[in-house]
Amino acid sequence: MTVPEVRGKRYYVQQWVDLFTYNFAYIGSRATGNDAGNYLIAGPNWKGETPPGTKKLFRSETDIVMTLTRTALDGPDDVAAVKAVQADMQLAPLSSYLKTAAPPAAAPVVFPPYDVAKGRSHDFIGYLNFLLQFTQPPDASEVDLMKRFRSIGIGPGLPFDAQSLPPATLAAIDDGVKDAQAALAEKAKVTLSSNGLFGSRAEMKNDYLTRAIAAEKGLYGNSLVEAWYGGYVGDGSKLSSVHFAPGQLPPAKFFWSMTLYTLPDRFLYANDLKRYSIGDRTKGLKRDADGGLTLYIGHESPGADKESNWLPAPQGRYSAVGRVYGPSEEAMNGTWKLPPLTPVANAK
């Protein structure tokens, strides 16, 4: 992976995620800085020397990885500059970078069609076995676990036929599925923040229940050191406010924002202002007389004098998600918290 020099204070991040949903690598303003550089992303079975001029080798536990790249945009006039930065980010095979002969092409991967009902029954094992092909060899902490799994038909590339299992084994698997679903439902009730749900294997270890909740709450979320998440669920038919007292704005090294999504579909809300988020990069925000900041969220305008601080919402339920990129220690340890969402008195 080749990244250009990202000039000025522009924030960018490349989050690299493996099939286990571990964030195994970060390239960007926080992790590696804004200088140009070459980085090597390698799978678990790659053997070779790290090429000269490579700043760092990042090794994934799985053969399939994904990346999410975020590049800060400072308004419509900045679009061309952001495109130029992104155009200079180049992901290329190692052979292309070294100008050597390419290895034989990998066999095409044909993913099985996904069926929701199967995914929530014992037939999920078929999907699991398919994906386990790309996760070999297993981590040392899971070798014994994989041996146990094999006794009930779980293993990389194994065909899964529930009807071929002894009835007692199948019944035990079905009971396990039900127990897991019940445990997830209980965990979901008390998991009110996504902070601490995402990270590397070293950070998350083998806490499978927490990682399952992470996938349910917000698959591919950032590690806490990169971004802090919080927010509200509200009703846009009632104007509400979020008041930051003086000195209590979100503590961000890079930037903070509040983005509004419709519920239950979680889409951005179309509005005449074309304002989908509000934060420290929003031009024209007005501070309170004491230096604090009050934001307004609702379907109806809070009034012409407050529209600079207004985040339009639908008339029904919405989710407003706060993000702090480069959070302070106070944000990460919970000392700093978002203020409450408060109904505005005498609002229409």
Rosetta silent file (secondary structure, phi, psi, omega in degrees, C-alpha in Angstrom):
SEQUENCE: MTVPEVRGKRYYVQQWVDLFTYNFAYIGSRATGNDAGNYLIAGPNWKGETPPGTKKLFRSETDIVMTLTRTALDGPDDVAAVKAVQADMQLAPLSSYLKTAAPPAAAPVVFPPYDVAKGRSHDFIGYLNFLLQFTQPPDASEVDLMKRFRSIGIGPGLPFDAQSLPPATLAAIDDGVKDAQAALAEKAKVTLSSNGLFGSRAEMKNDYLTRAIAAEKGLYGNSLVEAWYGGYVGDGSKLSSVHFAPGQLPPAKFFWSMTLYTLPDRFLYANDLKRYSIGDRTKGLKRDADGGLTLYIGHESPGADKESNWLPAPQGRYSAVGRVYGPSEEAMNGTWKLPPLTPVANAK
SCORE:     score description
SCORE:     0.000 S_00000001
   1 L     0.000  122.594  177.591    0.000    0.000    0.000 S_00000001
   2 E  -108.373  127.908  177.128    1.466    3.332   -1.102 S_00000001
   3 E  -119.629  145.498  179.875    0.143    6.529    0.453 S_00000001
   4 L   -82.809  172.367  168.483    1.075   10.080   -0.567 S_00000001
   5 L   -70.114  126.151  178.218    2.131   12.929    1.647 S_00000001
   6 L  -101.590  104.726 -169.172   -1.094   14.373    3.006 S_00000001
   7 L   -76.579  158.140  177.699   -0.300   18.023    3.438 S_00000001
   8 L    71.312 -151.333 -176.864   -1.503   20.351    6.138 S_00000001
   9 L  -100.765   15.910 -178.639   -3.728   19.149    8.940 S_00000001
  10 L   -61.644  129.517  177.979   -5.993   16.990    6.777 S_00000001
  11 L   -88.872  138.007  169.660   -7.016   13.850    8.645 S_00000001
  12 E  -148.495  156.453  178.080   -7.142   10.490    6.936 S_00000001
  13 E  -149.941  138.933  168.857   -7.214    6.897    8.083 S_00000001
  14 E  -113.535  113.919  179.461   -7.036    3.482    6.464 S_00000001
  15 E   -99.337  124.718 -178.296   -8.564    0.860    8.737 S_00000001
  16 E  -110.890  127.757 -171.384   -7.635   -2.724    7.824 S_00000001
  17 E  -126.987  135.931  177.268   -9.933   -5.512    9.022 S_00000001
  18 E   -94.750 -177.369 -176.659   -9.573   -9.295    8.768 S_00000001
  19 L   -66.715  -21.677  176.668  -12.295  -11.936    8.489 S_00000001
  20 L   -80.805   -1.754 -175.036  -12.494  -12.191   12.258 S_00000001
  21 L    69.121   20.542  169.941  -13.340   -8.447   12.248 S_00000001
  22 L   -75.897  137.919  171.073  -10.135   -7.640   14.123 S_00000001
  23 E   -82.695   94.814 -171.697   -8.671   -4.240   13.226 S_00000001
  24 E   -89.522  -11.607 -179.054   -5.214   -5.607   12.493 S_00000001
  25 E  -155.905  148.325  172.211   -3.663   -2.480   10.967 S_00000001
  26 E  -134.134  132.546  170.679   -4.003    1.281   10.790 S_00000001
  27 E  -124.286  129.682  179.428   -2.346    3.643    8.336 S_00000001
  28 E   157.699 -170.535 -172.697   -3.121    7.331    8.690 S_00000001
  29 L   -55.446  -45.349 -179.226   -2.734   10.587   10.551 S_00000001
  30 L   -73.857  -49.188 -168.752   -2.855    9.069   14.041 S_00000001
  31 L   -80.029  -41.426 -173.387   -1.052    5.785   13.499 S_00000001
  32 L  -126.753   -4.886  179.734    1.642    6.559   10.922 S_00000001
  33 L    89.394 -179.730 -176.738    1.448   10.304   10.310 S_00000001
  34 L  -100.480    8.956  177.124    0.801   12.301    7.151 S_00000001
  35 L   -76.530  158.810  175.830    4.122   11.601    5.425 S_00000001
  36 L   -68.419  155.091  178.653    4.297    9.519    2.262 S_00000001
  37 E  -176.184  163.417  175.968    5.155    5.856    2.678 S_00000001
  38 E  -114.765  135.098 -178.442    4.956    2.261    1.495 S_00000001
  39 E  -131.361  144.219 -179.198    3.354   -0.425    3.667 S_00000001
  40 E  -107.503  123.641  175.119    3.109   -4.177    3.141 S_00000001
  41 E  -104.219  116.643 -174.517   -0.149   -6.011    3.881 S_00000001
  42 E  -126.429  147.565  178.320    0.540   -9.755    4.046 S_00000001
  43 L   -81.369  178.852 -174.000   -1.579  -12.815    4.732 S_00000001
  44 L   -67.700  -24.235 -174.929   -0.863  -15.521    7.321 S_00000001
  45 L  -107.312    7.986  178.390    1.071  -17.772    4.938 S_00000001
  46 L   -71.999  134.028  177.136    3.209  -15.197    3.141 S_00000001
  47 L  -127.645  127.339 -179.797    6.921  -15.894    3.418 S_00000001
  48 L   169.596  176.808  178.426    9.474  -13.415    2.195 S_00000001
  49 L   -92.474  138.285  175.204   11.660  -10.476    2.967 S_00000001
  50 L   -66.770  124.210 -175.011   10.102   -7.094    3.616 S_00000001
  51 L   -61.838  148.092  174.189   11.163   -4.968    0.627 S_00000001
  52 L   -57.559  145.251  179.401   13.563   -2.062    1.180 S_00000001
  53 L    85.851    0.202  178.025   11.745    1.236    1.562 S_00000001
  54 E   -87.927  125.348 -177.838    8.777   -0.378    3.306 S_00000001
  55 E   -71.580  -36.401 -177.298    7.841    1.517    6.453 S_00000001
  56 E  -161.463  145.088  172.555    5.989   -1.347    8.096 S_00000001
  57 E   -99.305  125.608  174.115    4.731   -4.880    7.540 S_00000001
  58 E  -111.717  121.022 -177.553    1.155   -5.514    8.662 S_00000001
  59 E  -108.259  128.363  177.252    0.237   -9.184    8.804 S_00000001
  60 L   -91.956  148.711  174.385   -3.358  -10.370    8.688 S_00000001
  61 L   -75.953  -14.477 -173.726   -4.537  -13.634   10.254 S_00000001
  62 L  -126.482  153.787 -178.758   -6.776  -14.249    7.239 S_00000001
  63 L   -72.578  -25.410  178.618   -6.286  -14.439    3.481 S_00000001
  64 L  -105.480  128.405  177.425   -9.226  -12.090    2.857 S_00000001
  65 E  -132.348  164.337  174.657   -9.050   -8.588    4.296 S_00000001
  66 E  -135.213  159.126  176.704  -10.975   -5.378    3.785 S_00000001
  67 E  -134.217  143.397  172.508  -10.118   -1.734    4.239 S_00000001
  68 E  -117.189  121.572 -179.958  -12.156    1.356    5.011 S_00000001
  69 E  -111.123  128.868  178.493  -10.502    4.631    4.053 S_00000001
  70 E  -121.535  131.071  178.571  -11.755    7.940    5.406 S_00000001
  71 E  -128.312  124.808 -175.656  -10.387   11.285    4.209 S_00000001
  72 L   -65.232  138.173  179.680  -11.514   14.532    5.814 S_00000001
  73 L  -119.275  128.524 -178.507  -13.364   16.963    3.534 S_00000001
  74 L  -105.048   61.787  176.040  -13.513   20.677    4.322 S_00000001
  75 L    88.615  171.055 -176.148  -16.619   21.639    2.363 S_00000001
  76 H   -56.802  -34.671 -178.063  -17.591   21.576   -1.334 S_00000001
  77 H   -70.454   -9.344 -175.855  -14.565   23.617   -2.424 S_00000001
  78 H   -99.607   -1.371 -174.273  -12.288   20.905   -1.040 S_00000001
  79 H   -59.765  -45.548 -177.687  -13.636   18.002   -3.127 S_00000001
  80 H   -61.427  -40.225 -179.472  -10.980   18.242   -5.850 S_00000001
  81 H   -66.784  -39.213  177.803   -8.163   18.243   -3.300 S_00000001
  82 H   -65.318  -42.477  177.971   -9.583   15.178   -1.534 S_00000001
  83 H   -60.326  -37.100  179.397   -9.908   13.353   -4.852 S_00000001
  84 H   -65.900  -40.761  177.316   -6.261   14.132   -5.594 S_00000001
  85 H   -62.516  -47.094 -177.309   -5.191   12.654   -2.254 S_00000001
  86 H   -66.661  -34.554  179.852   -7.258    9.533   -2.807 S_00000001
  87 H   -64.646  -26.632 -179.505   -6.014    9.108   -6.372 S_00000001
  88 L   -89.174    1.261  172.748   -2.451    8.882   -5.048 S_00000001
  89 L   -87.379  116.017 -172.612   -3.318    6.053   -2.665 S_00000001
  90 E  -121.549  123.704  174.705   -2.241    2.955   -4.542 S_00000001
  91 L  -106.968  118.756 -174.609   -2.876   -0.672   -3.589 S_00000001
  92 L  -138.043  151.645  174.460   -0.802   -3.009   -5.763 S_00000001
  93 L   -60.672  150.860 -179.292    0.397   -6.647   -5.701 S_00000001
  94 H   -58.712  -38.046 -179.508    3.884   -7.087   -4.277 S_00000001
  95 H   -62.441  -37.585  177.812    5.151   -8.394   -7.625 S_00000001
  96 H   -65.913  -41.548  179.498    4.000   -5.189   -9.314 S_00000001
  97 H   -64.624  -39.595 -178.823    5.750   -3.082   -6.684 S_00000001
  98 H   -85.857   -8.563 -177.285    8.979   -5.132   -7.044 S_00000001
  99 L    58.536   47.572  176.456    8.593   -5.361  -10.838 S_00000001
 100 L  -118.318  172.756  179.942    8.961   -9.150  -10.733 S_00000001
 101 L   -63.872  138.866 -179.959    6.950  -11.940  -12.331 S_00000001
 102 L   -73.381  144.705  175.353    3.481  -12.295  -10.880 S_00000001
 103 L   -70.625  167.842  176.777    2.683  -15.527   -8.998 S_00000001
 104 L   -56.578  142.210 -178.788   -0.025  -17.849  -10.353 S_00000001
 105 L   -64.599  141.968  176.744   -3.443  -16.268  -10.040 S_00000001
 106 L   -69.079  149.967  177.550   -5.492  -17.377   -7.074 S_00000001
 107 L   -63.671  141.920  178.313   -8.536  -19.490   -7.785 S_00000001
 108 L   -62.109  143.239 -179.714  -11.720  -17.420   -8.000 S_00000001
 109 L   -96.658  121.092  178.909  -13.729  -17.380   -4.784 S_00000001
 110 L  -107.447  104.663 -177.737  -17.368  -18.349   -5.228 S_00000001
 111 L   -76.866  139.518  177.214  -19.295  -17.302   -2.144 S_00000001
 112 L   -69.438  142.260  177.135  -22.373  -19.334   -1.220 S_00000001
 113 L   -62.202  139.643 -175.314  -25.623  -17.361   -1.471 S_00000001
 114 L   -90.858  135.120  177.469  -26.699  -16.169    1.955 S_00000001
 115 L  -121.588  120.035 -175.495  -30.016  -17.212    3.436 S_00000001
 116 H   -57.967  -43.943 -178.349  -31.085  -15.347    6.593 S_00000001
 117 H   -61.689  -42.344  178.151  -33.041  -18.297    7.970 S_00000001
 118 H   -64.706  -37.210 -178.901  -30.057  -20.636    7.543 S_00000001
 119 H   -64.682  -19.883 -179.192  -27.798  -18.072    9.167 S_00000001
 120 L  -106.465   13.044  178.324  -29.910  -18.204   12.325 S_00000001
 121 L  -126.207 -172.731  178.459  -30.089  -22.000   12.520 S_00000001
 122 L   -61.884  -17.326 -179.702  -27.593  -24.855   12.732 S_00000001
 123 L   -71.343   -4.990  174.769  -27.012  -24.328    9.001 S_00000001
 124 H   -60.500  -23.345 -178.055  -24.841  -21.319    9.846 S_00000001
 125 H   -61.984  -32.275  176.978  -22.052  -23.899   10.138 S_00000001
 126 H   -61.098  -42.696  177.476  -21.994  -24.249    6.363 S_00000001
 127 H   -67.758  -41.165  179.819  -21.163  -20.556    6.013 S_00000001
 128 H   -60.933  -45.783 -179.306  -18.641  -20.759    8.843 S_00000001
 129 H   -61.894  -37.182  177.756  -16.843  -23.700    7.254 S_00000001
 130 H   -61.588  -46.919 -176.647  -16.614  -21.843    3.967 S_00000001
 131 H   -72.293  -30.036 -179.578  -14.994  -18.809    5.598 S_00000001
 132 H   -63.423  -18.965  176.588  -12.653  -20.853    7.780 S_00000001
 133 L   -58.705  -27.425 -173.510  -10.797  -21.876    4.607 S_00000001
 134 L  -100.991   17.831 -175.410   -9.304  -18.387    4.561 S_00000001
 135 L  -126.287   27.498 -175.129   -8.208  -18.351    8.205 S_00000001
 136 L  -104.222  144.249   -0.845   -5.475  -20.970    8.271 S_00000001
 137 L   -77.904  159.283 -179.684   -3.452  -21.741   10.283 S_00000001
 138 L   -68.909  155.746  174.458   -5.556  -20.992   13.379 S_00000001
 139 L   -61.234  147.268 -176.865   -4.231  -18.745   16.117 S_00000001
 140 H   -56.341  -31.475 -178.266   -2.402  -20.696   18.818 S_00000001
 141 H   -72.698  -10.700 -175.386   -5.094  -19.748   21.337 S_00000001
 142 H  -119.689    7.907 -179.508   -7.770  -21.477   19.225 S_00000001
 143 H   -61.508  -49.104 -179.810   -6.059  -24.698   18.130 S_00000001
 144 H   -64.364  -38.043  178.555   -7.734  -26.786   20.836 S_00000001
 145 H   -60.714  -43.619 -179.017  -11.058  -25.087   20.173 S_00000001
 146 H   -66.210  -32.822  176.401  -10.882  -25.980   16.474 S_00000001
 147 H   -64.416  -41.777  178.066  -10.150  -29.604   17.377 S_00000001
 148 H   -64.785  -42.316 -179.922  -13.317  -29.691   19.502 S_00000001
 149 H   -59.922  -36.870 -175.266  -15.322  -28.042   16.739 S_00000001
 150 H   -61.118  -27.266 -178.371  -14.251  -30.665   14.231 S_00000001
 151 L   -68.253  -16.739  177.074  -16.076  -33.354   16.207 S_00000001
 152 L  -115.205   19.516  173.434  -19.397  -31.705   15.295 S_00000001
 153 L    90.760   12.948  177.954  -18.537  -30.960   11.670 S_00000001
 154 L  -100.468  122.030  178.970  -16.979  -27.503   12.008 S_00000001
 155 L  -177.970  160.164 -176.814  -13.731  -27.048   10.121 S_00000001
 156 L   -60.316  118.569  175.695  -12.186  -25.244    7.158 S_00000001
 157 L    76.880    1.389 -179.133  -13.864  -26.336    3.941 S_00000001
 158 L   -70.318  137.932  172.584  -15.788  -29.210    5.522 S_00000001
 159 L   -71.084  143.626  179.171  -19.172  -29.955    3.957 S_00000001
 160 L  -118.487  118.951  177.711  -21.956  -29.581    6.482 S_00000001
 161 L  -128.090  102.295 -175.749  -24.960  -31.871    6.312 S_00000001
 162 H   -57.303  -34.794 -175.239  -27.088  -31.636    9.435 S_00000001
 163 H   -70.307  -18.257 -179.622  -28.965  -34.815    8.568 S_00000001
 164 H   -84.960   -8.317 -179.925  -25.769  -36.865    8.635 S_00000001
 165 L   -82.432  150.160  173.762  -25.099  -35.989   12.279 S_00000001
 166 L   -58.313  141.846 -178.229  -26.302  -38.213   15.119 S_00000001
 167 H   -52.268  -39.439 -178.752  -29.640  -36.874   16.427 S_00000001
 168 H   -65.795  -37.756  179.227  -28.158  -36.171   19.864 S_00000001
 169 H   -66.683  -44.848  179.682  -25.327  -34.124   18.325 S_00000001
 170 H   -62.830  -40.535  178.854  -27.715  -32.111   16.166 S_00000001
 171 H   -63.384  -38.931  178.919  -29.985  -31.482   19.152 S_00000001
 172 H   -65.901  -39.297  177.837  -26.999  -30.255   21.161 S_00000001
 173 H   -63.741  -44.958  179.450  -26.020  -27.879   18.328 S_00000001
 174 H   -60.867  -39.999  177.097  -29.580  -26.528   18.132 S_00000001
 175 H   -63.955  -38.054  178.759  -29.568  -25.960   21.892 S_00000001
 176 H   -64.969  -39.421  177.494  -26.258  -24.137   21.538 S_00000001
 177 H   -61.658  -45.178 -179.827  -27.676  -21.887   18.836 S_00000001
 178 H   -64.684  -41.434  178.931  -30.634  -20.988   21.048 S_00000001
 179 H   -62.890  -41.559 -179.738  -28.388  -20.373   24.047 S_00000001
 180 H   -65.424  -41.388  179.218  -26.142  -18.121   21.981 S_00000001
 181 H   -64.212  -38.165  177.847  -29.084  -16.130   20.643 S_00000001
 182 H   -67.302  -40.821  179.154  -30.400  -15.655   24.173 S_00000001
 183 H   -65.154  -39.125  177.664  -26.982  -14.566   25.433 S_00000001
 184 H   -64.123  -42.109 -179.524  -26.662  -12.071   22.570 S_00000001
 185 H   -62.858  -40.855  178.994  -30.089  -10.634   23.314 S_00000001
 186 H   -68.428  -41.862  179.205  -29.204  -10.127   26.988 S_00000001
 187 H   -64.182  -37.557 -179.389  -25.822   -8.604   26.154 S_00000001
 188 H   -62.296  -34.499 -177.839  -27.457   -6.246   23.658 S_00000001
 189 H   -63.751  -31.379 -175.076  -29.742   -4.862   26.380 S_00000001
 190 H  -106.408    1.788  178.406  -26.808   -3.654   28.466 S_00000001
 191 L   -98.931   97.467 -174.230  -24.461   -2.633   25.637 S_00000001
 192 L  -104.933    0.045  178.252  -25.300    1.030   25.169 S_00000001
 193 L  -141.126  147.523  177.797  -22.014    2.174   23.621 S_00000001
 194 L   -91.114   -2.167 -179.854  -19.818    0.767   20.871 S_00000001
 195 L   -66.842  131.143 -178.298  -16.652    2.029   22.547 S_00000001
 196 L    85.424    3.324 -179.995  -14.324   -0.842   23.371 S_00000001
 197 L   -90.886  -11.764 -174.381  -16.145   -3.269   21.081 S_00000001
 198 L  -128.164  149.817  178.227  -13.568   -3.153   18.286 S_00000001
 199 L   167.246 -166.023  178.455   -9.819   -3.648   18.146 S_00000001
 200 L   -83.816  172.559  175.850   -6.983   -6.030   17.412 S_00000001
 201 H   -61.948  -39.114 -179.989   -6.770   -9.617   18.659 S_00000001
 202 H   -60.124  -34.157 -179.229   -4.355   -8.443   21.353 S_00000001
 203 H   -82.763  -42.619 -174.148   -6.993   -5.979   22.548 S_00000001
 204 H   -91.505  -23.111 -178.933  -10.147   -8.078   22.118 S_00000001
 205 L    53.257 -139.313 -176.467   -8.624  -11.505   22.746 S_00000001
 206 L  -110.852   42.124  176.828  -11.186  -14.316   22.566 S_00000001
 207 L   -84.162   81.238 -171.552  -14.160  -12.487   24.025 S_00000001
 208 H   -64.862  -36.221 -178.080  -16.540  -13.941   21.447 S_00000001
 209 H   -66.526  -44.425  178.473  -19.730  -12.556   22.967 S_00000001
 210 H   -62.728  -40.595 -178.741  -18.452   -8.972   22.964 S_00000001
 211 H   -69.504  -32.433  176.358  -17.226   -9.326   19.396 S_00000001
 212 H   -67.231  -40.612  176.790  -20.590  -10.750   18.294 S_00000001
 213 H   -64.811  -37.801  177.608  -22.362   -7.757   19.843 S_00000001
 214 H   -59.076  -43.288  179.721  -19.890   -5.476   18.072 S_00000001
 215 H   -64.506  -36.199  179.693  -20.852   -7.024   14.732 S_00000001
 216 H   -72.323  -42.035 -174.948  -24.533   -6.534   15.553 S_00000001
 217 H   -75.885  -35.503 -176.044  -24.189   -2.951   16.809 S_00000001
 218 H  -176.200   74.475 -175.986  -21.855   -1.588   14.142 S_00000001
 219 L   -51.085  136.302  177.775  -19.829   -3.986   12.043 S_00000001
 220 L    70.159   32.390  175.193  -16.312   -2.736   11.179 S_00000001
 221 L   -69.161  159.319  178.222  -16.232   -0.008   13.803 S_00000001
 222 L   -74.773  154.203  169.290  -12.972    1.762   14.597 S_00000001
 223 L   -64.805  149.826 -174.090  -10.788    0.910   17.544 S_00000001
 224 L   -59.073  -35.651 -178.757  -11.386    3.320   20.422 S_00000001
 225 L   -63.892  -23.961  178.703   -7.966    4.935   20.119 S_00000001
 226 L   -87.513  -44.892 -176.226   -8.933    6.028   16.585 S_00000001
 227 E  -151.060  136.369  175.462  -12.524    7.118   17.131 S_00000001
 228 E   -99.439  139.008 -179.473  -14.959    7.462   20.014 S_00000001
 229 E  -122.248  143.157  173.819  -18.672    6.855   19.330 S_00000001
 230 E  -163.280 -179.145  177.793  -21.750    7.952   21.223 S_00000001
 231 E   161.482 -161.908 -171.539  -25.143    9.441   20.492 S_00000001
 232 E  -142.190  157.129  165.417  -28.866    9.598   20.932 S_00000001
 233 E  -117.924  126.724 -176.454  -32.162    8.182   19.724 S_00000001
 234 E  -140.234 -177.861  179.258  -34.848   10.859   19.482 S_00000001
 235 E  -119.951  114.762 -175.500  -38.124   11.922   17.900 S_00000001
 236 L   -66.967  -14.739  178.557  -37.793   14.669   15.315 S_00000001
 237 L   -71.288  -11.924  178.358  -41.336   15.873   15.837 S_00000001
 238 L  -119.677  120.100  179.819  -40.073   17.408   19.090 S_00000001
 239 L   -65.517  131.196  178.712  -37.259   19.945   18.927 S_00000001
 240 E  -128.885  164.645  179.423  -34.373   18.976   21.198 S_00000001
 241 E  -132.039  157.241  172.481  -31.011   20.469   22.070 S_00000001
 242 E  -126.463  116.530 -174.899  -27.546   19.290   23.016 S_00000001
 243 E  -109.991  119.029  173.870  -25.688   21.803   25.172 S_00000001
 244 E   -96.403  119.260  178.243  -21.915   21.682   25.585 S_00000001
 245 L   -68.091  160.935  177.352  -20.813   23.776   28.549 S_00000001
 246 L   -53.252  131.230 -179.734  -17.726   26.007   28.183 S_00000001
 247 L    79.282    4.577 -176.895  -14.638   23.829   27.959 S_00000001
 248 L  -117.495   20.449  173.984  -16.679   20.654   27.443 S_00000001
 249 L   -63.112  156.201  179.928  -16.730   20.349   23.654 S_00000001
 250 L   -51.895  125.733 -174.876  -15.880   16.870   22.357 S_00000001
 251 L   -81.633   89.788 -174.400  -12.131   16.403   23.052 S_00000001
 252 E  -116.408  132.458  173.129  -10.813   15.559   19.584 S_00000001
 253 E   -72.085  -34.059 -175.851   -7.263   15.714   18.291 S_00000001
 254 E  -106.578  -65.639  176.503   -8.561   15.692   14.716 S_00000001
 255 E  -165.578  165.758  174.236  -12.282   16.542   14.554 S_00000001
 256 E  -132.974  156.807 -179.566  -15.705   15.744   15.961 S_00000001
 257 E  -154.423  161.249  172.615  -19.133   15.488   14.361 S_00000001
 258 E  -127.296  116.846 -176.707  -22.772   14.590   14.990 S_00000001
 259 E  -113.638  136.822 -176.394  -24.424   12.749   12.087 S_00000001
 260 E  -104.599  134.744  179.018  -28.152   12.085   11.842 S_00000001
 261 E  -126.696  143.803  174.423  -29.691    8.874   10.495 S_00000001
 262 E   -74.468  155.300  175.236  -33.312    7.914    9.975 S_00000001
 263 L  -121.438  142.742    8.810  -34.704    4.904   11.794 S_00000001
 264 L   -92.069   -0.322 -171.856  -35.106    2.039   11.266 S_00000001
 265 L   -80.122  -16.595  178.089  -33.275    2.147    7.919 S_00000001
 266 L    61.130   42.610  173.499  -30.308    4.248    9.161 S_00000001
 267 L   -98.223  157.964  170.974  -30.087    6.428    6.045 S_00000001
 268 E   -64.102  146.686 -176.034  -28.961   10.032    5.954 S_00000001
 269 L   -93.960  118.489  179.276  -31.949   12.357    6.165 S_00000001
 270 L   -69.372  131.621 -178.783  -32.598   14.438    3.037 S_00000001
 271 L  -150.786  159.764 -175.177  -33.297   18.074    3.930 S_00000001
 272 L   -63.995  -28.765  178.088  -33.379   21.497    2.286 S_00000001
 273 L   -75.087  -14.587 -173.898  -30.227   22.644    4.091 S_00000001
 274 L    54.975   39.163  179.180  -28.374   19.610    2.731 S_00000001
 275 L  -111.368  115.271 -175.693  -26.880   19.286    6.196 S_00000001
 276 L  -109.743  -13.924  175.217  -26.351   15.701    7.247 S_00000001
 277 E  -150.504  165.099  179.526  -23.935   16.257   10.091 S_00000001
 278 E  -142.859  145.140 -177.825  -22.790   19.099   12.294 S_00000001
 279 E   178.737 -160.104 -173.847  -19.519   19.568   14.136 S_00000001
 280 L   -71.320  -11.804  176.808  -16.332   21.538   14.512 S_00000001
 281 L   -97.537   -0.969  179.415  -15.904   21.801   10.729 S_00000001
 282 L   -72.878  121.712 -178.321  -19.411   23.230   10.188 S_00000001
 283 L   -74.435  137.319  175.276  -19.032   26.774    8.938 S_00000001
 284 L    89.608    4.465  177.409  -21.045   29.460   10.727 S_00000001
 285 L   -58.722  137.266 -179.744  -21.653   27.666   14.032 S_00000001
 286 L  -105.159  128.644  176.258  -22.589   30.192   16.717 S_00000001
 287 L   -80.734  154.299  173.706  -21.227   29.902   20.246 S_00000001
 288 L   -69.616  165.699 -178.300  -23.321   30.710   23.292 S_00000001
 289 L   -59.709  -31.252 -178.332  -22.651   33.961   25.146 S_00000001
 290 L   -89.784    4.690  179.728  -20.630   32.074   27.789 S_00000001
 291 L    95.556   -5.528  176.374  -18.481   30.289   25.186 S_00000001
 292 L   -76.861 -169.723 -179.049  -20.426   27.039   25.241 S_00000001
 293 E  -144.819  131.311  177.495  -22.207   25.528   22.255 S_00000001
 294 E  -119.656  125.145  175.697  -25.841   24.482   21.786 S_00000001
 295 E  -103.959  149.592  179.283  -26.952   22.266   18.916 S_00000001
 296 E  -120.588  134.488  179.900  -30.598   21.830   17.887 S_00000001
 297 E  -128.139  124.977  178.778  -32.074   18.636   16.461 S_00000001
 298 E   172.383  171.472 -178.537  -35.604   18.412   15.092 S_00000001
 299 L   -77.580  -40.538 -179.744  -37.856   18.506   12.049 S_00000001
 300 L   -90.059  146.940  178.548  -38.930   22.129   12.422 S_00000001
 301 L   -59.779  140.464  176.468  -36.450   24.992   12.345 S_00000001
 302 L   -77.212   -0.044 -176.683  -35.471   26.279   15.801 S_00000001
 303 L   119.304  149.403 -174.950  -35.726   29.801   14.369 S_00000001
 304 H   -56.191  -35.849 -177.375  -33.683   31.837   11.927 S_00000001
 305 H   -73.942  -10.641 -178.236  -31.261   32.967   14.639 S_00000001
 306 H  -117.239   -1.142 -174.629  -30.480   29.335   15.559 S_00000001
 307 H   -63.945  -23.622  177.881  -30.470   27.636   12.151 S_00000001
 308 H   -61.673  -25.262 -176.995  -26.666   27.809   11.978 S_00000001
 309 H  -110.285   20.307 -174.271  -26.651   25.216   14.792 S_00000001
 310 E   -99.966  131.976  172.205  -29.567   23.111   13.536 S_00000001
 311 E  -110.342  104.202 -176.005  -29.338   19.474   12.458 S_00000001
 312 E   -63.284  144.103 -177.690  -32.571   18.705   10.555 S_00000001
 313 L  -133.708  160.145  174.384  -34.381   15.477   11.442 S_00000001
 314 L   -70.215  171.710  178.778  -37.406   13.547   10.145 S_00000001
 315 L   -74.306  -15.841  179.378  -40.726   13.844   11.958 S_00000001
 316 L  -102.796 -153.335 -175.537  -40.262   10.368   13.366 S_00000001
 317 E   -72.012  149.490  178.729  -37.486    8.545   15.183 S_00000001
 318 E  -145.870  164.967  172.132  -33.846    9.165   14.388 S_00000001
 319 E  -121.261  126.276  175.978  -30.385    8.232   15.572 S_00000001
 320 E  -110.251  115.690 -174.088  -27.808   10.989   16.059 S_00000001
 321 E  -106.233  121.445  175.595  -24.298    9.529   16.234 S_00000001
 322 E   -91.378  136.954  179.059  -21.456   11.515   17.737 S_00000001
 323 E  -130.021  133.803  177.458  -17.930   10.728   16.582 S_00000001
 324 E  -122.108  109.100 -178.859  -14.686   12.004   18.069 S_00000001
 325 E   -91.610  123.752 -172.008  -11.642   11.261   15.904 S_00000001
 326 E    76.465   53.508 -174.890   -8.465   11.202   17.928 S_00000001
 327 E   -67.679  150.540  177.070  -10.291   11.074   21.286 S_00000001
 328 L   -75.507  169.576  177.007   -8.586   12.275   24.451 S_00000001
 329 H   -60.957  -35.590  179.790   -7.830    9.995   27.364 S_00000001
 330 H   -63.503  -38.036  177.000  -10.812   11.528   29.166 S_00000001
 331 H   -68.824  -42.200 -176.426  -13.122   10.452   26.349 S_00000001
 332 H   -69.297  -34.327 -178.413  -11.648    6.964   26.184 S_00000001
 333 H   -93.013    1.239  175.067  -11.854    6.291   29.914 S_00000001
 334 L    89.421    2.489  177.418  -15.351    7.759   30.265 S_00000001
 335 L   -65.099  -43.005  174.857  -14.440   10.849   32.285 S_00000001
 336 L   -91.414  135.879  179.281  -15.824   13.039   29.491 S_00000001
 337 L  -133.603  154.737  172.798  -19.363   12.216   28.397 S_00000001
 338 L   -64.674  140.213  173.610  -21.827   13.557   25.864 S_00000001
 339 L   -70.423  163.789 -176.581  -24.367   15.896   27.449 S_00000001
 340 L   -72.093  157.446  170.576  -28.026   14.750   27.407 S_00000001
 341 E   -84.064  119.257 -170.335  -30.505   15.288   24.584 S_00000001
 342 E  -120.022  129.368  175.709  -32.962   17.765   26.109 S_00000001
 343 E   -59.020  140.456  178.214  -36.442   18.810   24.870 S_00000001
 344 L   -87.007  123.019 -179.676  -36.595   22.517   24.015 S_00000001
 345 L   -67.192  141.818  176.351  -39.236   24.290   26.098 S_00000001
 346 L    66.421   16.057  176.022  -41.936   26.208   24.194 S_00000001
 347 L   -75.039  154.368 -178.726  -40.853   24.717   20.870 S_00000001
 348 L   -64.687    0.000    0.000  -43.535   24.319   18.243 S_00000001
